């Protein structure tokens, strides 16, 4: 099985073209090929499929085999893969995901796909859309107790559930210690991704994300987007925000009806998978 491995700000993915194949057990393939000790290794698996409603369809599986409706960094890598392999022959096109159709724009430097701009949609603050057990309509700036510490958190759906914690400084020990606990809090019926956010100024933030189904990653596109959107909604940030993770930077532009994320997509290698 031929594959490419790519990364978007250190968030790495294996991509395989399955437009002409039918498998029922991609979750097993994801767990196997994403294992960093016994296979290529990655944060997730991207599957290319045919679409009847867009130019192409993307399926995304976390490294633990669970399927997710969206992945921002994965979508950029997916867009580079299908464009560079001439599966899609135009620079502006539509990708079907489980979170709906996403519009992408390919930006090239020296005839190489370098940056990809994605229309991320508008997201939702409603608890019912986040799949939360809560009597409130939204869950913004609420106190929760996790182990020995109290946090003020805000949650939204940005393709997948995200919870944002604004902090004075990002401590990776805290990300690992508390991220998994917040992820699995019983009020989140399907779990949540957790973003620890430090505000540098109105246009710049740093983010460390504990991803549902993956653990800590060097970058999370939907999480970086959610962090900027929640920060803007709470009047902590402007509408144009540079978001920095350990793996790199993306730019988030917030419009009235949609949110755009622009960031890199980089090919690492290609080869044949034994699955």
N, C-alpha and C positions, 0 to 999 in steps of 0.2 A: 504494500500500500504506500504510494508516494505521499510525501508530506513536505510542508515548509514549516520552519519554526521562526516566529517573529516576536518582537516585543514592542510595547508602547510604554515608554518611560519605566522600563524594568519589569513591567507586568507581561509575562511571556506566555505564548500560546503555540500550540500545534494546530495546523490547519490541514484538513484533508478534503479532497473533492469527492463528494458522494452524489453528484447529480444523476449518475446512471447506475447507482447501487441502492439496494434496500436492506438495511440492517435494523434489527429491533433492540440491539443491546449496546448502544453507544456509551451508556454509562459504564459498562465493563471495560470498553476500549479506553475511555477517559481515565479511569483509575489505573489502568495498566501503563499507558504511554506517558502519563503525567508524573509517574513515579521517578524521582530524581536519582534513585539508587539503582533501579533495575531497568530503566528505559531512557528515553530522551529527556524527559522531565519538563514540566511546565505548570503554570498556574491553572490552565484550562485548555479545553479542546474545542476548536471551531469546526463546524461541519458545513460544507457548501452544498446547498440543495437547489433544485429548480423552484421557481415561484410562478404562480398564476396571477399574482396581483402586483408584483414588483419585478425589477430586473433580475434579482437573485434572492435566495433565502439563506439566512444564517441561523444555525442552531448552536447553542453554547452550553457546554458542560463544565462544571467546576472540577477540580482535581480529585474531589471525593466521589465523583460520579453523579452528583446531583445536577439537575438541569436548572438553568436560570433564564429568565425572560430577556435580560439585557446585560451587556457588558460594554462599557464605553471604550476602554482601551482595546478590547477585543474587536469591537466594531471597526475601529480605524485599521487594525491589522488585517481584518477580513477584507476591508475595502481595497487595501493595497494588494492583497493576494489576488482577488478576482480581477482587478484592473491590470496588474502586471502580467497575469497569465492569460489575458485577453478573453476572459469569460464574460466580462462587460467591456464594451468598446467605446465608452464615453466617460468624460471626466466628472460629469454630474449625473448621479444615478440614485436609484432607490433600492433599499435592502429591506426585505421582509424579516421581522423578528417576532418573537412571542410577545413583545411589547408594542407591536404595531410596525408600520412602515417608517423607516428612517432615511432621510435624504442626506447624501454625502457629496463632498466636493474634493477632488484630488488636486493637490498642489505639487508641481514638479520643480526640481532644481537640477540643472544639467541633464534634463530628460529622465531623471530618476524620481519616483514618487517619494516625497519626503514628509510633507504635512498633509493631514486629512482633516477637513472641517465637517462636523456632524451636527445636524439638527436633532437635538436631544428631546424635543417636545416641550411640554410645559410642566410636567410633574404634578404631584398632588399632595396637599397637606392633610387630607381627610383620613381619619383613623380607619374608617371602613375600607379604604383603598390600600392602606398599609397592612391590613389584616391584624389590627390590634384589638385586644380586649380592653376597652376603656369607655367610660360614659361620656367623655368629652368629644366634641366634634373634631378638634385638632389637638396635637400633642406638642406644644411649643413652650420652651423654657419651663419645663417641669422638673421637679426634684425626684430623684430616685436614689435608693440606697443599694450599693453594690459592695458586698463583703464588708470591709471596714471603712468605706468612704462614701460620701454623698456627692452626687453629680447633678448639674442642671443640664438637661438634654432637650433636644428638639428632633422630631422625626418627620420624614416625608417619603413618598414614593417617587423615585427617579428611575423608572424602569423596574427597579427592585427596591426593597425597603432600605432606608438609610437613617441612621441616628447620628446626630452631630453633637459633640461635646467641645465647647470652647474652653481652652486652657491657656494659662500664662506661658507655659513652656511644654514642648512635647517630650515626654519621657517614654522611650520604647519599652521599658520595663512595665510601666503602667498600661501601655497598649496591650501587651501580652497578658498581664495580670487581670485587667478589668474588661478588655475587649471581648473575650470569649464569654464572660459572665453576662455582659449586656446583650450580646448576640443571642443568647439562649434564654433571656428573661421570659418568663411565662406569659407576659402580656403581649409579646410578639408571637402570633400563632405560627408564622412561617419563619421566625428568626429575623434578625436584622443585621445589616452591615453597620460597623461602628467607626466613626471618623473623629479623631482628636485633632482639633483645629487651633492653630495659633495665628492671631491677626497681627500682621506686621504694620500695615496701614490700610487705608480705604480700598486700595487696589491690589494688595498683595497678601496672600496667606500661605501658611505651611500646613500640610495635612499628613497624618499617618492613619492608615486604614486597616482595621481588622475585618477581613472579608468573610462573610458567611460562606461556609463550604470550603474555604481555602486557608484561613488564618491570616497572619500578617503578610502583606505584599508590598512591593516597592512603589506601587501606584495603583489607584482605582479610579477609572474615568467617571463612572456614575457617582462615586463618593466625592470626588473633587468637585463635580458639578453640583451635587446636593449641598456641599459645604458652602459654595459661593451663593447659591440660591437662598438658603436659609439665612446666611449672613446678611444678604441684601434685604430680605423680607423683614428681618429684625433691625434694620437700619444701622447695621454695623459695617456694611460694605457698599461700594458703588456697584454699578451695573456691569462694569468691565473689570474683571479680576484675573490676575495671574496666580495660578495655584501651583505650589511647589510641593512635591513629595520627595522621598529619598531617591526615587528613580529618575526624576526630571520635572518638567513644567508643562502645563497646558493653559490655554487661555479660555476663559468663560465669558461669553457676551450674553447678557440677559435682555431680551426684548419683551414687549408686552404680551406677545402670543407664543413665543418660543425661546428656547435657550440653545446657544451654539457653543460647541466645544471644538477647539482647534489644537491639534497636537501631533507629534511624530508617530510614524510607523516604520519599523526597521526590520529588515530581513536578517536573520542570524545564520541559517543554514537550510539545506534541503537534503532529502534522502529517502530511504525505503524503510518503512516500519514492518517489523515482524509481529503480527497480532494474531 
